[in-house]
Each structure stands twice: as C-alpha cells, then as structure tokens.
Amino acid sequence: MGSFPDALHICTYDVRGTLVDCGQPKPVRETGLVTHTHQLLRGLARRHPNITVAVTQTGAVTARRVGGLLTPEGLTVDLRTVATRFPQYLRDPRGAKSASRVRRYYEDEIDHQDNPVWASLAGQYAHALAAAGIPHLLLQNINPLVSVLKAEELGLLDGPPDGLSVTGVLHDAAGAGRRLGYLARRARRTAIRLQLIAVSESVRREAVDAGVPGDLVTTIVNGLDVGDFEDRLRQARSAKVFARVRERNQLPAGHRVVLVSARRVSWKGHEDVIRAAARLDQRGLLADTVVVFNGAGLLDTRSPDYEDHLTRLISELDLTGKVVLLDELSREEVASCYTAAHAAVLASREPEPFGYANIEAMLAGVPVIATGHGGPLEYIRDQASGLLVPPAAPDAIAAALQRLLTDDALHARIAAAGRASAERFTLEAMIDGYVAAISAGTASPAAAVQEAGAR
C-alpha cells in the first residue's frame, strides 16, 4: 500500500473560485461533476491541508495556463485549460454545435488514427501534464481519461508512462459505449498505473459490460458535506432568500412549490414534467401550486434553443404562471429553492450516474420523485424513501405528484425516510474511499504486484 501523495493533478469539467491575479470570481458551468469536484477538494483540504493541487479544466477556446485560483475550500490551485470547442469540426453550417458531429468525432471514429479531435485532446493533455509536473492524476470522467491514454498510445507523454499514477473517475456511461470500449482495450496494454472509480454501481456495471476489467473498477458512491449543506439551508431560511426568488420570478404568493433542479438539457426530462403539470392543471391541482425549474443558462451547446422550446411548450399548454423557468440563481438562491419546495422531481430520461439534486432535496426534507434507473435506485426505495416512475412518462409523474400534493401522511413518511437514506452519503465516507484508492495507486509497480499476490 502506498502513501497519499503531497501533490495531485485534477482534470475536470470546471471549477469554482476567485482568480488570484485580479480578485474576480471565475465563471463556472455548474453540473453535478463540478459539485463532486468541490466535495473532493473540501475533503482533501481537511485531510491534507498542505497538499499541492493543479487543476486542468475543459471548455476553453484556447489551451493556456490561467494561473492561481483560490477555491471556496481555501486551496490555491494552479489552473490550466484545454480547448474542447473545436468549431471547425463540431459546428454545423449555422455555427451551432452539432450532436451528430460530436457523436462522430468523440464516439464513432474514436479508433481512427486521423481523428483530429482526439489527436488534439491527446496533445493538449500531454502538454498540461508536463506543465503541471505532478505524476499523480485524478481524471474526472471518460474524456480526460481517454485523452491521457491516447497521449500514451501516440507517444506524446513527457517521460515513461509507468511514472504516472492515474485514478480515473467514471461519472457517466450513457452514450459512451465506444469510449468505454477503447478504455477496456487500453486498460490491458497501458504501462500507466491505472485504477478506476465508478460513482455508483450502475456506472460500474456499464463499464464492466463494455469490457473494462472488473478488478480495475471500484465503486465509491458520491458523498456530500451534510453539515455544510444544512448550514446553507439554515442561512437561506433565516435570510428569507427564496422570497426574492419568488418576487423576481413573479411566483404566486403562498403557492406550494414543485421543484425541478437540473441543467436545461433535454435528457433531464423537463418536457415530461411540463406535460405532467398540464395533467394536474386539468384536475385543478395547480390552483395553489407552482412548478419551477432552476438551471437557467446551464444549456447543452448542441441544443441552444432548448429553453425557447420549453417556453413555447408552457405557453401552448396554457401553463404560463403555473410552470415557471426561473431566472439565473446564485448558489444561495439555489439552496433556498429546497427550503421552499413541497416536492422535487428529477425525471431524467437517461440514467443519472448518481443524482446530487435528489440527495440535496432529500436532505432538505423534500420528498423526491425520480425515474427508476441509474444511480437513484441505490438510495431510493419506491414508495418508501421516494417515488419512482418510468422515464419519459408524464402520466406517471402526474400521478406521483398528485399523491404528494393530496396525501399529507405519505408526504411526511417519504420525506422522513428520504432524509434518512440521504444522510448515509457523507463526505467522510467518500473521502475515505478516494484517499485509499489514490494511496494504493502511488505504490511502486513491484509493490503493487506483491500486494495483488498477497490478496
């Protein structure tokens, strides 16, 4: 067994913080993966306050070193970016990101030697690794992981691959079958000291089914700093933060709130919830209830008109004022939504890898309706700690909401059981797992072989 490293290079989707050079907050694209990254940083800062951290994030126009970033956890990290927009390859003639082109370059042609997207990513990550100079890597999700393995395959790494210790975290397997297949093939050949973490058993099963060696993949479920989240809820209640959200968005005073907390991308099932709301409205159940969606601005660049589509659907179904797309919210305003919610819905059409929004709602004592696939099956027992519905099923969502809106005893029972279930997913348990996994990856190859033989 190795020891935990004194420096770690995290490659992730995005990161929050204040830019050291100018003192300005850095813009961030909020997702569950970003939440996970900051939970990790919080736990690592507590366990290893002197750790050196470099972060490389995606989404930039150009690859560059940004400089120092002070994270909310009190760590000053060295921030770099990789360019992942690739307008010359991924945009359609109108300039919009094309889902078919993204699928072609990232998935269908992953094994093509002349694939310019993967060649660029491999080169950029190889440069970022060399610039950071930290041999211990935590790669958040499949694309950074494939990029580093591609860099090894193409001979772009600065130094021998066996000098790298890589912990890859698989957050999502949906639509990544070919990338997982590539990972499975490279995992058997790589000289990199590679280990994989799945954030739920459902993600692990998909990876193993794609051929990834099962002995490489450990499940470490996501965790949350429960105390910190409860503090945010208390502060939001004390400051009556939701009152300004209600006023700014012209929500009817005194109405109960059904909350959908999700990025505004089609697979999150917004349309299904809107159509469910139409069923409830026909039954007179929205007379004192408003359905609200947060996530303003958190769009998929492949579907830039999605918010407009939702707005039109709300109007066509005569739900204006009864179903509301909230404006852009601060983090304290996002927390305040949970303090006001009577029920929460996460109607994802594709399996959620984990579902932080469910856990946050459950911790806030809000009963949850979720689609019955993916990560939520690992913490929601139907009719006990939540209500499960099929994906893309507005009628089932409407029926579940009707029960929570009309049955106070059921509402209270599910709220209590949901909170008890969510309380199991602590930051401490998650960090225990990550510290053990990363420490194991620092062992020398000979020691790792010896340890494996002992098992």
Secondary structure, 3 states (H helix, E strand, C coil): CCCCCCEEEEEECCCCCEECCCCCECCCCCCHHHHHHHHHHHHHHHHCCCCEEEEEEEEECCCEEEEEEECCCCCEEEEEEEECCCHHHHECCCCCECHHHHHHHHHHCCCCCCCHHHHHHHHHHHHHHHHHCCCEEEEECHHHHHHHHHHHHCCCCCCCHHHCEEEEEECCCCCCHHHHHHHHHHHCCCCCEEEEEECCHHHHHHHHHCCCCHHHEEECCCCECHHHHHHHHHHHHHCCHHHHHHHHCCCCCCCEEEEECCCECHHHCHHHHHHHHHHHHHCCCCCCEEEEECCCCCECCCCCCHHHHHHHHHHHCCCECCEEECCCCCHHHHHHHHHHEEEEEECCCCCECCCHHHHHHHHCCCCEEEECCEHHHHCCCECCCEEEECCCCHHHHHHHHHHHHHCHHHHHHHHHHHHHHHCCCEHHHHHHHHHHHHHHHCCCHHHHHHHHHHC
